[in-house]
Amino acid sequence: MQFSHKQLGARGAAVPRRRLSVATALVVIASMVVGAAPAVGATRQEATTQKATLPGRPGPDILYAPPAAAPQLENARPWRATPLMVSGASAYRDGEFLYQDYLYDDLGASELYTYPTYPDYAGNAADLVEIRLRPLREAMVVRLTYNTMLDPELVATTIALGDSPLLRAMPHGANTRAPGQVFVTVHGSSGDAVNAATGQRIPYPAVGVSVSPQRRQVDVQIPYGIFDPRGQTGVRVAAATGLWDRAAGRYLIPQAVADERHPGGASGLTPSAFFNVGFRYDEPLVGTQVKQIREKQQSEALAAGDISPFFATVDFVKLASRVDDELRGKRGGAPTSGVMNRIYASHFEDQQGRGSAASLQTENCAQGCAPDRAGQLQSYSIYLPARLVPSAGYGLTIMLHGSGSTENSYQASHMLTQLGEREGGSIILMPEGRGPSYFYYGQAAADIFEAWADIARAYHLDPSNTALMGGSMGGYGTYKLASMFPDLFEAILPIVPCPSGGVLMVPGGPVPGGEASAIVHVAPSLRHVPSLSLQSVNDEACQYSGDKGAAAIFKRLDELNYEYEAYSFIGAEHAAVGLLLLDDATQAVDFFTGRRVVTDPAHVTYVVNEEMSQPQVGLNADHAYWLSGLKVRDTSGPPIGSVDAVSSGLGKADPAPVATESGQGVYPTNPYPYVFQRKRPGQEITAPKQDRLHLNLTNVGAVTVDPARAGLTCAADIEVATDGPVTVNLAGCGRTLTAG
């Protein structure tokens, strides 16, 4: 059978939202506004109210949390401007010129630099977050903000002011050249100025330096007697950061291998001292870079010892006049559409800098496990549609990266444009997940919802139009998160999904990530979340066969009479199938188009998995639709319980079972044969309304039912089938039943 885009696009009718309470909970996400204090206050109050009155609101608590405050984003006099939060961008705001750098891009020359092993470096000490400058009465002041600051004496930044026809050697043994008239270097609470042409220090007037370790900020006052930009409209400014050798009074130069006090990763005889360079406005989108951080141009420039491509041209007349300019359509301006990297403040920071946790699963990492990107400031990649926002808001497509990748792994693909411009436009969120390989547990999963909330505060979203997809580890995360929070998603698209929380599963052997991580256990939660999956029969990383392999997942969906489509490619390895949609995502567009999130269905099936549920980071996966407060009774084995609830009060019955379709074909853009099977949605059946609820519970000790959302009264007839003691609460009714 030939592969058909239309076959892939089969979809059922959207189920409308029934009750105002659910819509209100969703609007909490969709109505947040960035930068407006009254809106933030209102959001905090509304979220609190919903938590008290709607225990079954869709999604985890972290999605509804008020914005977190990060010290790096605070302003102390004389600073006023709100930060940009878009990396690689600049603007004039409140009499200040701002540049926002990328996070965790401190990789030095050729992406190879590593930090000394001494703990105070935290693997991140030279990571610039922001540079801003402001003219005062007697001096220009520059503020440097770092991602990490445990000891300000360990890091130094050189600021190049003015232009020159020739490249100048930057001071203090930096092994790097740049144009400039004056070089100002600051380390700790000390600073100095050097005439760039002569290399001689300028002894007077003195450079003033003040440090705030709490805010991780350094203010540098540069008197006009050193450099006077007043009245000029095109002043060249550059800056680069490295590590400081306190004993020698100069930059620390990387050596081949890092030790406790020396950085590593050097090649050549005169490696640059700099780890990070500011004012990088043209870093290319990442496609095949090894580390997939947007610092390709930086790494090449530092390897050559020449950072002349990176600078800002600052208009000090505009600053003196306090003219605001977001530089839209100009060099350095934040994009208004397409791909960019945004920054948000997380609610979590186990430590500054980079952590070393190998896993964020509770059973492996109960406490004190800092992820790779441990800091409070986190980044994500986003695609903004070019079209105007629809009245209902943009859709949202969440795209999860695979193991070993980053939030930038999909940036260079045509898939983004196709998915982002479908229907009225869909914002695409590509989260980092706190590191390369955490299988979306703990803070890695919380990161997705924190980034989602950040987008909702900045842009108008339609919360009924949310899709989820990902490849490899991201395919696992797609299944996992949709099973945990099915009432958030209209449909999912896992690509070469790992069937459990790890790789290299052997049929019949131990489950990578643990038994409770296997998706086949939680797949019943996907009753109202249609799936399209692509997998490799010959997958060498994410097992296809076996009772817990990828094929077992869609076979389970088939047994349950759920809507799904599964394409299994023969002779194509894991990576080959994973790349199929990057250049042509028509199948994904067809599959997602027209779908909407199902709310308040008559039949709810939900698997509560207390290992996947991690309330300590706001991931309380104990509710779905009109069920909440689910507790597993017996956790001596895998901590998993299930509920199958059918309300007769909504006037609907399950569709009649439909036949499974199957066939084979060849993929249209690559010579890969495949076999497929699918179930299309059955015809919805109308049934007489009755005040009756049936609950079938397995290993569940407690459950709360919202009778109003289920179309029931407080006096409803409730039938309970259970394998052990259970408490059933009817929310708002003062009615509790026990059974078993």
Secondary structure, 3 states (H helix, E strand, C coil): CCCCHHHHCCCCCCCCCCCHHHHHHHHHHHCCCCCCHHHHHHHHHHHHHHHHHCCCCCCCHHHHCCCCCCHHHCCCCCCCCCCCCECCEEEEECCEEEEECCCCCCCCHHHCCECCCCHHHCCCCCCEEEEEEEECCCEEEEEEEECCCCCHHHEEEEEEECCCCCCEECCCCCCCEECCCEEEEEECCEEEEEECCCCCECCCCCCEEEEECCCCEEEEEEECCCCCCCCCCCEEEEEEEEEEECCCCEECCCCCCCCCCCCECCCCCCCCCEEEECCCCCCCCCCCCCCCCCCHHHHHHHHHCECCCCCEEECHHHHHCCCCECCCCCCCCCCCCEEEEEEEECCCCCCCCECCCCCCCCCCCCCCCCCCECCCEEEEEEEECCCCCCCCCEEEEEEECCCCCCCCCCCCCHHHHHHHCCCCCEEEEEECCCCCCCCCCCHHHHHHHHHHHHHHHHCCEEEEEEEEEEECHHHHHHHHHHHHCHHHCCEEEEECCCCCCCCCCCCCCCCCCCHHHCHHHHHHHHCCCCEEEEEECCCCCCCCCCCCCHHHHHHHHHHCCCCEEEEEECCCCHHHHHCCCCCCCHHHHHHHCCCCCCCCCCEEEEEEECCCCEHHHCECCCCECCEEEEEECCCCCCCEEEEEEEECCCCEECCCCCCCEEEEEECCCCCCEEEEEEECCCCCEECCCCCEEEEEEECEEEEEECCCCCCCCCCCEEEEEECCCEEEEECCCCEEEEEC
